[in-house]
Each structure stands twice: as C-alpha cells, then as structure tokens.
Amino acid sequence: MKVLMINTVPMEKNGITNVICNLVTNVNNENIQIDCVAINDVDLSYKNIFKKHGGKIFVIPQRLSKPIAYIKKLVSIIKKNKYDCIHAHGNSHTLALELF
C-alpha cells in the first residue's frame, strides 16, 4: 500500500510534522510505503526518518505564493505514484484545495 501525507504547513518542529513523523516511524509494516509532500526545504533529520522507513519527501512550491504550480506539482506526484491513500494535514480552514 502506498500512502501520501500532504503537509500544508512548513515541515519543521510543530505538531503536524510530529504526527506525520510518528505515523511513519510507528507503522511497522513492510507492505506500507509512506511519502510526504512538504512546502519548504526539509531538515535532514526528517529526510532520514522517511528514508529509513522506505518513504520519500517531495518539496513543492508554497500554495499561497504559487497556487498554480502547487496544484500542478501535487497532481503530478499523485498521478505518477498511484497512491492508495492520501492524508492531508494542516489548518482545517485551508484544506479545501487538497481535499478537492
């Protein structure tokens, strides 16, 4: 199973990033690959967590500054990798775009 986590806030020390990394770290199943979309350059420690567990982090443009590029890149990642499940993480009032 392939899972994509969409992080709509910067991937840094915050609650959303902690939840995502805890999920990646604690899913102890070789049949599940968890990837993540981030909107900023990600610290090496987060990259290593995903790499250790067989996942990838994709960095895409921020949706507020480049909404068209954000949408195009997000759709491209989803189509190319054929995810079975997508989780969107962020502030509830800003997730409409990802849910669409």
Beta strands, then each sheet from edge to edge (+ up, - down):
strand 1: 2-7
strand 2: 33-38
strand 3: 57-59
strand 4: 85-89
sheet 1: 3+ 2+ 1+ 4+
end
